[in-house]
Amino acid sequence: MENRLKNKNTNNPDVWTAVQHLHKAIAAGGVDPKLLALVHLRASQINGCSACVYASVAGGKKAGDTDERLHNAVAWREAPFYTEAERAALALTEAATRIQDGAAGVTDAIWEEANAHFTEEQIGAINLEIALTNFFNRLNHTIKEPAGQTWG
C-alpha cells in the first residue's frame, strides 16, 4: 500500500499543532500509558487501521506492556490478562467506536462501570483517546497510510 499523501506533516501545521495539544491533554489525564495504548489498539482493531494497530503495539511495548496482553486485546473479554478497570475502558472503547454498525453505543451500564474505576478527569482522557484514535483511523484509511510509518 502506498501513502496517498506525500507531505502529511507539512500540509497544515496548525492541524498538527492542535493534535499535539490533544495528545498533551490526554497525557495530563492521569491514565496509565499502557491502558491508553490498549484503548488505541482496540479501536484501531475494530476500524481495521493497520498503521494505528502497529503504532499502538509499539506504544504499548514502550510503556512496558507485554506481548501477551497486546496480542490478546482483540479477545479481551475471554483473556485473563486484564484488570476490571482495563475491561471497563475497553468496553467503553468498543461502544464509542462501534456507532456506525447499529450497536447500542455507550449504554448507562458501560458508563457506570467506567465511572466505578476512573475519575472524571481520567474518563475525559480515555474518551479523548478514543475520539483521537477514531480520527486517525479514518484519516489513515483515506490516505492509505501503511503500517510501520509514522506521523512524527
Order of alpha helices (4+ residues) and beta strands (2+ residues): alpha-alpha-alpha-alpha-alpha-alpha-alpha
